[in-house]
Amino acid sequence: MAANNKTDNYHDEQNKQNIIKLRNVLDSLPGFCRTFFRGIEEYTSARTRLAYAYDIRLFFEFLHEKNSICAKMEINDYPLSLLDQLTRMDIIEYLEYITLYQKDGKDVTNDERGKSRKLASLRSFYNFFYQNEMIEKNPAALVPLPKKHEKEIIRLEPNEVAILLDQVEEGTKLTKKELEYHKKTKIRDVALLTLLLGTGIRVSECVGLDLKDIDFDVDGIKIRRKGGYEAVIYFGEEVESALIDYLEERDHIVPCEGHENALFLSLQNKRISVRSVENLVKKYASRVTTLKKITPHKLRSTYGTSLYRETNDIYLVADVLGHKDVNTTRKHYAAQADERRRSAANKVRLREN
């Protein structure tokens, strides 16, 4: 049994895969980039470093394609001194380029959020070498982040949540082919959707759950948060009931080798993937509302909104959702606070009618 644990810990496996991917990307970057990634290793996850690597690679690919001097060298051969030769305008042109460019014959676009993230990666990259006195200039710091337009937060209303769960149980609006799968996955899907809606956990946290992570004595689940730390999230009666129903079914399933500990299994009897959960949420939600694009993250927003409405405690919501900065939570749920303030207008009567 001990041997299985080595292959079955979802988060450790994901971490290993990200490290391998990062090494492959580093092979396509200038040699001096390795110094940066070693320098940030202590305080970043492999997933974060991989995201940085993709963004930095895109920057060098842009230079190789559009900069006449850089085009004469292979990307691997770029010297560190190149960073000092680039200007603020080079970075501005890069941001203009990634608005729309082609990759492997396909159009790729970036809105202001995508541009902001890529510029933030470039700023961290430049800042590392500048602070370590390895370069003399830091043009990335001179380029302002694109102004972000706040997106409307999409969430399900209470009646839509009820309709969604009814649809997962009954499958009345599914196609004939979908109904064939629904017979096999209904109890699992009800448990999975009820858990997401009843706890607000991330989809990655959900698929990473092992059987041993559920404790019905305290009605809690142990999850691995972003950043690698563990937390216990508590659930109510509806989640408890759905999980018990699923576990009775789960007891009769023989998982594939290496997936024995996984809580939620696919039809192939392997740990269910993030993509599969995204697809099943999309499948059921599309039968409930055509006006809202519902994803697992929107179910998280739905839970956060409901919790804030019930408690009016932004710090509790931040803690349960695993937000490191309460301002992130406040930004997302400020509209709810505004609704409450607006409702106060008619609470106090100055004169009796």
SULQUIBEL-V988420 format. One record per backbone hydrogen bond with DSSP energy under -1.0 kcal/mol. CO is the residue of the C=O (numbers start at 0). NH is the residue of the N-H. E is the energy in kcal/mol with one decimal. If there is no record, write none. Layout:
BEGIN
co->CO nh->NH e->E
co->CO nh->NH e->E
END
This chain:
BEGIN
co->0 nh->4 e->-1.1
co->3 nh->6 e->-1.2
co->3 nh->7 e->-1.4
co->4 nh->8 e->-1.0
co->8 nh->12 e->-2.4
co->9 nh->13 e->-2.6
co->10 nh->14 e->-2.2
co->11 nh->15 e->-2.3
co->12 nh->16 e->-2.5
co->13 nh->17 e->-2.4
co->14 nh->18 e->-2.0
co->15 nh->19 e->-2.3
co->16 nh->20 e->-2.5
co->17 nh->21 e->-2.5
co->18 nh->22 e->-2.2
co->19 nh->23 e->-1.8
co->20 nh->24 e->-2.2
co->21 nh->25 e->-2.7
co->22 nh->26 e->-1.4
co->24 nh->27 e->-1.8
co->25 nh->28 e->-1.4
co->29 nh->32 e->-1.7
co->30 nh->33 e->-1.4
co->32 nh->36 e->-2.0
co->33 nh->37 e->-2.3
co->34 nh->38 e->-2.0
co->35 nh->39 e->-1.4
co->44 nh->48 e->-2.4
co->45 nh->49 e->-2.2
co->46 nh->50 e->-1.9
co->47 nh->51 e->-2.3
co->48 nh->52 e->-2.4
co->49 nh->53 e->-2.3
co->50 nh->54 e->-2.0
co->51 nh->55 e->-2.8
co->52 nh->56 e->-2.5
co->53 nh->57 e->-2.0
co->54 nh->58 e->-1.6
co->55 nh->59 e->-2.1
co->56 nh->60 e->-2.5
co->57 nh->61 e->-2.1
co->58 nh->62 e->-2.1
co->59 nh->63 e->-2.4
co->60 nh->64 e->-1.8
co->61 nh->65 e->-3.0
co->62 nh->66 e->-2.3
co->66 nh->70 e->-2.2
co->68 nh->71 e->-1.1
co->69 nh->72 e->-1.5
co->73 nh->76 e->-1.4
co->74 nh->77 e->-1.6
co->75 nh->30 e->-1.1
co->78 nh->81 e->-1.7
co->79 nh->82 e->-1.6
co->81 nh->85 e->-1.2
co->86 nh->90 e->-1.3
co->87 nh->91 e->-2.0
co->88 nh->92 e->-2.6
co->89 nh->93 e->-1.7
co->90 nh->94 e->-2.1
co->91 nh->95 e->-1.9
co->92 nh->96 e->-2.3
co->93 nh->97 e->-2.2
co->96 nh->99 e->-1.3
co->98 nh->109 e->-1.1
co->100 nh->107 e->-3.4
co->102 nh->105 e->-1.8
co->105 nh->102 e->-2.8
co->107 nh->100 e->-2.3
co->110 nh->114 e->-2.4
co->111 nh->115 e->-2.2
co->112 nh->116 e->-2.2
co->113 nh->117 e->-2.0
co->114 nh->118 e->-2.6
co->115 nh->119 e->-2.4
co->116 nh->120 e->-2.0
co->117 nh->121 e->-1.9
co->118 nh->122 e->-2.7
co->119 nh->123 e->-2.2
co->120 nh->124 e->-2.1
co->121 nh->125 e->-2.8
co->122 nh->126 e->-3.0
co->123 nh->127 e->-1.9
co->124 nh->128 e->-1.4
co->125 nh->129 e->-2.5
co->126 nh->130 e->-3.0
co->127 nh->131 e->-1.5
co->128 nh->133 e->-3.1
co->129 nh->132 e->-1.6
co->137 nh->140 e->-1.1
co->138 nh->141 e->-1.3
co->139 nh->142 e->-1.0
co->156 nh->160 e->-2.1
co->157 nh->161 e->-1.9
co->158 nh->162 e->-2.0
co->159 nh->163 e->-2.5
co->160 nh->164 e->-2.4
co->161 nh->165 e->-2.1
co->162 nh->166 e->-2.3
co->163 nh->167 e->-2.1
co->164 nh->168 e->-2.0
co->165 nh->169 e->-2.9
co->166 nh->170 e->-2.5
co->170 nh->173 e->-1.4
co->174 nh->178 e->-2.3
co->175 nh->179 e->-1.1
co->176 nh->180 e->-1.1
co->177 nh->181 e->-2.3
co->178 nh->182 e->-1.8
co->180 nh->184 e->-1.8
co->181 nh->185 e->-2.0
co->184 nh->188 e->-3.2
co->185 nh->189 e->-2.6
co->186 nh->190 e->-1.9
co->187 nh->191 e->-2.7
co->188 nh->192 e->-2.7
co->189 nh->193 e->-2.4
co->190 nh->194 e->-2.2
co->191 nh->195 e->-2.3
co->192 nh->196 e->-2.6
co->193 nh->197 e->-2.0
co->195 nh->199 e->-1.9
co->201 nh->205 e->-1.9
co->202 nh->206 e->-2.5
co->203 nh->207 e->-1.2
co->205 nh->208 e->-1.5
co->208 nh->262 e->-2.4
co->209 nh->212 e->-1.7
co->210 nh->213 e->-1.4
co->212 nh->221 e->-2.1
co->214 nh->219 e->-2.1
co->218 nh->234 e->-2.7
co->219 nh->214 e->-2.7
co->220 nh->232 e->-2.8
co->222 nh->230 e->-2.2
co->224 nh->227 e->-2.2
co->228 nh->224 e->-3.2
co->230 nh->222 e->-3.0
co->232 nh->220 e->-2.8
co->235 nh->239 e->-2.4
co->236 nh->240 e->-2.7
co->237 nh->241 e->-2.0
co->238 nh->242 e->-2.5
co->239 nh->243 e->-2.4
co->240 nh->244 e->-2.1
co->241 nh->245 e->-2.0
co->242 nh->246 e->-2.8
co->243 nh->247 e->-1.8
co->244 nh->248 e->-1.3
co->245 nh->249 e->-3.1
co->246 nh->250 e->-1.8
co->248 nh->251 e->-1.5
co->249 nh->252 e->-1.6
co->255 nh->258 e->-2.2
co->260 nh->210 e->-2.8
co->263 nh->271 e->-2.4
co->265 nh->268 e->-1.9
co->268 nh->255 e->-2.8
co->269 nh->265 e->-3.4
co->272 nh->276 e->-1.9
co->273 nh->277 e->-2.5
co->274 nh->278 e->-2.3
co->275 nh->279 e->-2.3
co->276 nh->280 e->-2.3
co->277 nh->281 e->-2.1
co->278 nh->282 e->-2.4
co->279 nh->283 e->-2.2
co->280 nh->284 e->-2.7
co->281 nh->285 e->-2.0
co->283 nh->286 e->-1.2
co->284 nh->287 e->-1.3
co->284 nh->288 e->-2.5
co->291 nh->293 e->-1.0
co->294 nh->298 e->-1.4
co->295 nh->299 e->-1.4
co->296 nh->300 e->-2.0
co->297 nh->301 e->-2.1
co->298 nh->302 e->-2.1
co->299 nh->303 e->-2.5
co->300 nh->304 e->-2.4
co->301 nh->305 e->-2.3
co->302 nh->306 e->-2.8
co->303 nh->307 e->-2.1
co->304 nh->308 e->-2.5
co->305 nh->309 e->-2.0
co->306 nh->310 e->-2.2
co->307 nh->311 e->-2.6
co->312 nh->316 e->-2.0
co->313 nh->317 e->-2.2
co->314 nh->318 e->-2.2
co->315 nh->319 e->-2.7
co->316 nh->320 e->-2.4
co->317 nh->322 e->-2.5
co->324 nh->327 e->-1.5
co->325 nh->329 e->-2.8
co->326 nh->330 e->-2.3
co->327 nh->331 e->-1.5
co->328 nh->332 e->-2.1
co->332 nh->336 e->-1.4
co->333 nh->337 e->-2.3
co->334 nh->338 e->-2.0
co->335 nh->339 e->-2.0
co->336 nh->340 e->-2.3
co->337 nh->341 e->-2.4
co->338 nh->342 e->-2.1
co->339 nh->343 e->-1.1
co->341 nh->344 e->-1.3
co->342 nh->345 e->-1.0
co->343 nh->346 e->-1.4
END
